């Protein structure tokens, strides 16, 4: 069986990389994952220690000098070493005080300079040494690097130059074109240059949505760029009937972000339907599972829905999946920033696995979520002018049949399983071996 070395940080790359790696052997590729120790203390949904013993995951320790510097800074200011400097400065000095502003300014400068190309910069040297040892012991046939962190690609470039094997650069997040780019325009110019130099050595680029594929194609004009979306874990899909809630339940699971996601469209439609006596408020629950946020409570109060909309706090992944499967509708709040067009949250794939109708709102134009729902028939994309009618029809079906029917195209949805995504990666690896005469 051919071997592929995957370079990434598992905390950032979960669930995509571990799930793809699980199924690659079915398509002729044995994966070995090279990662940082940052997974320690994180629940990744996989048993990393077991994979380490099986030599499928190799953890490369390194000394993070930037973290060491931040630790010293916290000691100087008498801050808790386990908590964020910025939050502690806000609390200790007051949000707009001169001391707070100075600390923020210094941290911004330090981050701009030190996080180059990212916070994993110190991992590169140790990882390269391990990569070279692996090549001698394992006879690696191909290479995948997955970002973030972008240091993964820099390591892969050096490995590719030394050993002349096929390399796929997987950009789960874009690099210099990132919609959440955190640095200045000057730093962006620098990042764009290093991105072009680094990825010029890759055989193929991969990203997670069609709009992002177009962006990469414009920047890397001589490269083949493929779209391989994220997916769902087949073992988590529904294999048996689930008891649905007796109420008309709309459920949202996961983090919710102020200014980037807007539940007010849903709240306004529900308020109007209740006021028009088209929905019985005693028969509806809107549930949010994730970190409780004050701004969402205020939105709930603004629309007079405090008895209907509830925040239940964080729950385990198991409970989250159970709440999804028992719901009449699953709520997806698309990003409201035009710069984030092309973002396809992992949540939508979890929802596909839950096999309950999705109601999505937000976003701009015919974006990736709207196209996905059209393709799979897994739910409704509700614009401001249509959300009320969609809710009314769903509630009418619930009243008539006791549930909102699920009419998705199962065969189409199955194409979004990580098993299928692994097959796509394997095909690109096979093609790279053939077309560049590596065999």
C-alpha positions as CSV (number, residue, x, y, z in Angstrom):
1,X,0.0,0.0,0.0
2,X,1.3,3.5,-0.9
3,X,2.0,5.8,2.0
4,X,1.1,9.5,2.4
5,X,2.5,11.8,5.0
6,X,0.0,14.4,6.3
7,X,1.4,17.5,7.9
8,X,-0.9,19.6,10.1
9,X,-2.0,20.5,13.6
10,X,-4.8,18.2,14.7
11,X,-6.6,20.7,16.8
12,X,-7.1,23.0,13.8
13,X,-7.6,20.1,11.3
14,X,-10.2,18.2,13.2
15,X,-12.5,16.7,12.0
16,X,-11.4,16.9,8.3
17,X,-8.0,15.4,8.4
18,X,-8.5,12.5,11.0
19,X,-11.7,11.5,9.2
20,X,-10.2,11.6,5.7
21,X,-7.1,9.7,7.1
22,X,-9.4,7.0,8.5
23,X,-10.8,6.1,5.1
24,X,-7.7,6.6,2.9
25,X,-6.6,2.9,3.3
26,X,-9.8,1.9,1.5
27,X,-8.4,3.6,-1.6
28,X,-4.9,2.3,-1.5
29,X,-3.2,5.0,0.7
30,X,-1.8,4.4,4.3
31,X,-1.7,7.8,6.1
32,X,0.9,8.9,8.6
33,X,-0.1,12.2,10.4
34,X,2.6,14.5,11.6
35,X,1.3,17.0,14.2
36,X,2.1,19.3,17.1
37,X,1.5,18.5,20.8
38,X,-1.3,21.1,21.0
39,X,-4.0,18.3,20.9
40,X,-3.2,17.6,24.6
41,X,-6.2,18.7,26.7
42,X,-8.5,18.9,23.7
43,X,-11.4,16.6,22.9
44,X,-10.9,15.9,19.2
45,X,-13.4,13.1,18.9
46,X,-10.6,10.7,18.2
47,X,-8.2,8.7,20.3
48,X,-4.9,10.3,19.5
49,X,-2.9,8.2,21.9
50,X,-4.2,5.0,20.3
51,X,-3.2,6.3,16.8
52,X,0.3,7.3,18.2
53,X,0.8,3.7,19.2
54,X,-0.3,2.5,15.8
55,X,2.3,4.9,14.2
56,X,-0.5,6.6,12.4
57,X,0.1,9.9,14.3
58,X,3.5,11.2,15.1
59,X,3.6,14.0,17.6
60,X,6.6,16.4,17.1
61,X,7.4,18.4,20.3
62,X,9.1,21.8,20.0
63,X,9.9,24.8,22.1
64,X,7.4,27.7,21.5
65,X,9.5,30.8,22.1
66,X,6.5,33.1,21.5
67,X,4.5,31.5,24.2
68,X,7.5,31.7,26.4
69,X,7.7,35.5,25.7
70,X,4.0,35.9,26.5
71,X,4.4,34.0,29.8
72,X,7.1,36.4,30.8
73,X,4.9,39.4,29.8
74,X,2.1,38.0,32.0
75,X,4.5,37.7,35.0
76,X,5.6,41.3,34.5
77,X,2.0,42.6,34.7
78,X,1.0,40.1,37.4
79,X,-1.5,38.4,35.2
80,X,-2.9,34.9,35.5
81,X,-0.7,32.7,33.2
82,X,-3.7,30.6,32.2
83,X,-5.8,33.4,30.9
84,X,-5.7,35.9,28.0
85,X,-3.5,39.0,28.5
86,X,-6.0,41.2,26.6
87,X,-9.0,40.2,28.8
88,X,-7.1,40.6,32.0
89,X,-5.9,44.0,30.9
90,X,-9.4,45.1,30.1
91,X,-10.5,44.0,33.5
92,X,-7.6,45.4,35.5
93,X,-7.1,48.7,33.9
94,X,-10.5,49.4,32.3
95,X,-11.3,48.8,28.7
96,X,-10.4,52.3,27.4
97,X,-7.6,53.2,29.8
98,X,-4.1,54.3,28.5
99,X,-2.5,51.2,30.0
100,X,-5.0,48.9,28.3
101,X,-4.5,50.7,25.0
102,X,-0.7,50.4,25.3
103,X,-0.9,46.6,26.1
104,X,-3.2,46.1,23.1
105,X,-0.9,48.0,20.9
106,X,2.2,46.1,22.0
107,X,0.5,42.8,21.6
108,X,-0.7,43.7,18.1
109,X,2.9,44.6,17.1
110,X,4.3,41.5,18.8
111,X,1.7,39.3,17.0
112,X,2.3,41.0,13.7
113,X,6.0,40.4,13.8
114,X,6.3,37.2,15.8
115,X,3.4,35.2,14.2
116,X,5.3,34.9,11.0
117,X,4.2,33.0,9.1
118,X,2.0,31.9,12.1
119,X,2.2,30.9,15.8
120,X,3.6,27.5,14.8
121,X,6.8,28.9,13.3
122,X,9.0,27.2,15.9
123,X,7.7,23.8,14.9
124,X,9.2,23.9,11.4
125,X,12.8,22.8,12.2
126,X,11.8,19.9,14.5
127,X,9.2,18.7,12.0
128,X,11.6,18.8,9.0
129,X,14.1,16.6,10.9
130,X,11.3,14.1,11.7
131,X,10.1,14.2,8.1
132,X,13.5,13.3,6.8
133,X,13.8,10.4,9.3
134,X,10.4,9.1,8.2
135,X,11.4,9.1,4.6
136,X,14.3,6.8,5.4
137,X,12.2,4.5,7.5
138,X,8.8,4.5,5.8
139,X,9.5,5.3,2.1
140,X,6.8,8.0,1.8
141,X,5.1,8.1,-1.6
142,X,3.2,11.4,-1.4
143,X,2.6,14.4,0.8
144,X,-0.5,16.4,2.1
145,X,-0.1,19.6,4.1
146,X,-3.3,21.1,5.6
147,X,-3.7,24.6,6.9
148,X,-4.2,26.3,9.2
149,X,-1.4,26.4,10.3
150,X,0.4,27.6,7.1
151,X,3.7,26.4,8.6
152,X,2.5,23.0,7.5
153,X,2.9,24.1,3.9
154,X,6.3,25.6,4.5
155,X,7.5,22.3,6.0
156,X,5.9,20.4,3.1
157,X,7.7,22.6,0.6
158,X,11.1,21.9,2.1
159,X,10.3,18.1,2.2
160,X,9.1,18.2,-1.4
161,X,12.3,19.9,-2.6
162,X,14.5,17.3,-0.9
163,X,12.6,14.2,-1.8
164,X,10.7,15.0,-5.1
165,X,7.4,13.4,-4.3
166,X,3.8,14.6,-5.1
167,X,2.5,17.2,-2.8
168,X,-1.2,18.3,-2.2
169,X,-1.6,21.6,-0.3
170,X,-5.0,21.5,1.4
171,X,-6.2,25.0,2.4
172,X,-9.1,24.5,4.8
173,X,-8.6,28.2,5.5
174,X,-7.2,30.5,2.8
175,X,-3.8,32.1,3.5
176,X,-3.3,35.7,2.3
177,X,-6.9,35.7,1.0
178,X,-8.5,34.7,4.3
179,X,-11.8,36.4,5.0
180,X,-10.7,36.7,8.7
181,X,-7.2,38.0,7.9
182,X,-6.0,39.5,11.2
183,X,-3.0,41.6,10.2
184,X,-2.2,44.9,8.4
185,X,-2.2,45.4,4.7
186,X,1.7,45.5,4.7
187,X,1.8,42.1,6.4
188,X,-0.7,40.9,3.8
189,X,1.6,41.8,1.0
190,X,4.4,39.8,2.7
191,X,2.1,36.9,3.3
192,X,0.9,36.9,-0.3
193,X,4.6,36.7,-1.5
194,X,5.5,33.9,0.8
195,X,2.3,32.0,-0.2
196,X,3.2,32.3,-3.9
197,X,6.7,31.1,-3.3
198,X,5.7,28.3,-1.0
199,X,2.8,26.9,-3.0
200,X,4.6,27.2,-6.3
201,X,6.2,23.8,-5.4
202,X,2.9,22.1,-4.8
203,X,1.5,19.7,-7.4
204,X,-2.1,20.5,-6.6
205,X,-4.1,22.8,-4.4
206,X,-7.3,21.9,-2.6
207,X,-9.8,24.0,-0.7
208,X,-13.3,23.6,0.7
209,X,-15.7,25.6,-1.4
210,X,-16.1,26.8,-5.0
211,X,-15.8,30.5,-4.3
212,X,-12.5,29.8,-2.5
213,X,-11.4,27.6,-5.4
214,X,-11.9,30.6,-7.7
215,X,-9.9,32.9,-5.4
216,X,-7.0,30.4,-5.3
217,X,-7.1,29.9,-9.1
218,X,-6.8,33.7,-9.7
219,X,-3.8,33.9,-7.4
220,X,-2.1,30.6,-8.4
221,X,-2.7,30.8,-12.1
222,X,-0.5,27.8,-13.1
223,X,-2.0,25.4,-10.5
224,X,-4.7,22.9,-10.6
225,X,-7.2,23.7,-7.8
226,X,-9.8,21.3,-6.6
227,X,-12.8,21.7,-4.3
228,X,-13.1,19.1,-1.7
229,X,-15.7,20.2,0.8
230,X,-15.8,19.2,4.5
231,X,-18.1,16.4,5.3
232,X,-19.8,14.3,7.9
233,X,-18.7,11.1,9.7
234,X,-20.7,8.2,8.3
235,X,-20.8,6.4,11.6
236,X,-22.6,9.4,13.1
237,X,-25.5,9.4,10.6
238,X,-28.9,8.1,11.6
239,X,-29.2,4.3,11.2
240,X,-32.5,3.9,13.1
241,X,-35.7,5.9,13.6
242,X,-35.4,8.8,16.1
243,X,-38.2,9.9,18.4
244,X,-38.9,13.5,17.5
245,X,-39.9,16.1,20.1
246,X,-43.6,16.5,20.6
247,X,-43.3,20.3,20.2
248,X,-42.4,22.2,17.0
249,X,-38.7,22.4,17.9
250,X,-36.1,24.5,16.2
251,X,-32.5,23.7,17.3
252,X,-29.2,25.5,16.9
253,X,-26.0,23.8,18.1
254,X,-22.6,25.4,18.5
255,X,-21.1,28.8,18.9
256,X,-23.0,31.9,17.7
257,X,-21.2,35.1,16.8
258,X,-22.5,38.6,17.2
259,X,-22.5,40.8,14.1
260,X,-21.5,37.8,11.9
261,X,-24.8,35.8,12.5
262,X,-28.2,37.3,12.8
263,X,-31.1,35.4,14.4
264,X,-33.4,38.5,14.2
265,X,-34.9,37.4,10.9
266,X,-36.1,34.2,12.5
267,X,-37.3,36.0,15.6
268,X,-39.2,38.6,13.7
269,X,-41.0,35.9,11.6
270,X,-41.9,33.9,14.7
271,X,-43.2,37.0,16.5
272,X,-45.4,37.9,13.5
273,X,-46.8,34.3,13.1
274,X,-47.6,34.2,16.8
275,X,-49.3,37.6,16.8
276,X,-51.3,36.5,13.7
277,X,-52.4,33.3,15.6
278,X,-50.8,31.2,12.9
279,X,-48.4,29.5,15.5
280,X,-49.4,28.5,19.0
281,X,-46.6,29.8,21.3
282,X,-47.3,26.8,23.7
283,X,-46.3,24.4,20.9
284,X,-42.9,25.8,19.9
285,X,-39.4,25.7,21.3
286,X,-36.3,27.4,19.9
287,X,-33.2,25.9,21.5
288,X,-29.6,27.1,21.4
289,X,-26.9,24.8,22.6
290,X,-23.5,26.4,23.0
291,X,-21.8,29.2,25.0
292,X,-24.5,31.4,26.5
293,X,-24.3,35.0,25.2
294,X,-25.9,38.1,26.6
295,X,-26.6,39.7,23.2
296,X,-28.8,36.7,22.1
297,X,-30.8,37.1,25.3
298,X,-31.4,40.8,24.5
299,X,-32.5,39.9,21.0
300,X,-34.9,37.3,22.4
301,X,-36.4,40.0,24.8
302,X,-36.6,42.5,22.0
303,X,-39.0,40.3,20.0
304,X,-40.9,39.1,23.1
305,X,-39.9,35.5,22.7
306,X,-38.4,34.8,26.2
307,X,-40.8,32.0,26.9
308,X,-40.0,30.3,23.6
309,X,-36.3,30.9,22.9
310,X,-33.9,29.3,25.4
311,X,-30.1,29.0,25.8
312,X,-29.1,25.7,27.3
313,X,-25.3,26.3,27.5
314,X,-22.6,23.9,26.3
315,X,-23.3,20.2,26.0
316,X,-21.2,17.2,25.0
317,X,-21.0,16.3,21.3
318,X,-23.1,13.2,22.0
319,X,-25.9,15.3,23.5
320,X,-25.6,17.9,20.7
321,X,-26.1,15.1,18.1
322,X,-29.1,13.8,20.1
323,X,-30.7,17.2,20.2
324,X,-30.2,17.6,16.4
325,X,-31.8,14.3,15.6
326,X,-34.9,14.8,17.7
327,X,-35.7,18.3,16.3
328,X,-38.4,19.2,13.9
329,X,-36.0,21.8,12.2
330,X,-32.3,22.6,12.5
331,X,-31.3,26.2,12.4
332,X,-28.3,27.4,10.4
333,X,-27.3,31.0,10.6
334,X,-25.2,31.9,7.6
335,X,-22.4,34.6,7.8
336,X,-23.6,38.2,7.3
337,X,-20.3,39.7,6.1
338,X,-20.0,39.9,2.3
339,X,-16.2,39.1,2.7
340,X,-17.1,35.7,4.1
341,X,-18.9,34.5,1.0
342,X,-17.8,31.0,0.4
343,X,-17.7,30.0,4.1
344,X,-19.3,26.7,4.6
345,X,-19.5,25.9,8.3
346,X,-18.8,22.4,9.6
347,X,-22.2,22.6,11.3
348,X,-24.1,22.1,8.0
349,X,-22.5,18.7,7.5
350,X,-23.3,17.6,11.1
351,X,-26.9,18.6,10.2
352,X,-26.8,16.5,7.1
353,X,-25.8,13.5,9.2
354,X,-28.6,14.2,11.7
355,X,-31.2,13.8,8.8
356,X,-33.6,16.5,9.9
357,X,-34.8,19.4,7.8
358,X,-32.5,22.5,7.8
359,X,-33.7,26.1,7.8
360,X,-30.8,28.4,6.8
361,X,-30.9,32.1,6.8
362,X,-28.5,34.9,6.3
363,X,-25.7,35.3,3.7
364,X,-25.6,37.0,0.3
365,X,-27.0,35.8,-2.9
366,X,-26.8,32.2,-4.2
367,X,-24.0,31.1,-1.9
368,X,-22.6,27.7,-1.0
369,X,-25.2,26.9,1.6
370,X,-28.1,27.7,-0.6
371,X,-26.6,25.6,-3.4
372,X,-26.0,22.7,-1.0
373,X,-29.6,22.7,0.2
374,X,-30.8,22.9,-3.4
375,X,-28.6,20.0,-4.4
376,X,-29.5,17.7,-1.4
377,X,-33.1,18.9,-0.8
378,X,-32.1,18.7,2.9
379,X,-34.0,21.9,3.9
380,X,-34.9,25.5,3.1
381,X,-32.8,28.6,2.4
382,X,-34.9,31.3,3.9
383,X,-34.4,34.9,2.8
384,X,-35.9,37.8,4.8
385,X,-38.9,37.9,2.6
386,X,-39.5,34.1,2.6
387,X,-38.7,32.9,6.1
388,X,-42.2,33.6,7.4
389,X,-43.8,31.6,4.7
390,X,-41.4,28.7,5.2
391,X,-42.0,28.6,8.9
392,X,-45.7,28.7,8.4
393,X,-45.7,25.8,6.0
394,X,-43.4,23.7,8.2
395,X,-45.6,24.4,11.2
396,X,-48.8,23.5,9.2
397,X,-47.2,20.1,8.3
398,X,-46.2,19.6,11.9
399,X,-49.8,20.2,13.0
400,X,-51.2,17.9,10.4
401,X,-48.7,15.0,10.6
402,X,-47.1,15.4,14.0
403,X,-43.7,16.1,12.4
404,X,-41.9,18.1,9.6
405,X,-41.1,15.6,6.9
406,X,-37.5,14.9,5.8
407,X,-37.3,14.7,2.0
408,X,-33.5,14.8,1.4
409,X,-31.8,12.9,-1.5
410,X,-29.9,10.3,0.5
411,X,-27.6,9.4,-2.4
412,X,-26.6,13.0,-2.9
413,X,-26.0,13.5,0.8
414,X,-23.8,10.5,1.0
415,X,-21.4,12.2,-1.4
416,X,-20.6,14.5,1.5
417,X,-19.4,11.7,3.8
418,X,-15.7,11.8,4.8
419,X,-15.4,8.4,3.1
420,X,-16.2,10.0,-0.2
421,X,-13.8,12.9,0.6
422,X,-11.0,10.4,1.2
423,X,-11.8,8.9,-2.2
424,X,-11.3,12.3,-3.8
425,X,-8.0,12.9,-2.1
426,X,-6.8,9.4,-3.1
427,X,-7.7,10.1,-6.7
428,X,-5.7,13.3,-6.8
429,X,-2.8,11.5,-5.2
430,X,-2.9,8.7,-7.8
431,X,-3.2,11.3,-10.6
432,X,-0.3,13.2,-9.2
433,X,1.9,10.1,-9.2
434,X,1.0,9.4,-12.9
435,X,1.0,12.9,-14.4
436,X,4.3,14.1,-13.0
437,X,6.1,10.8,-13.6
438,X,6.8,10.1,-10.0
439,X,6.2,6.4,-10.5
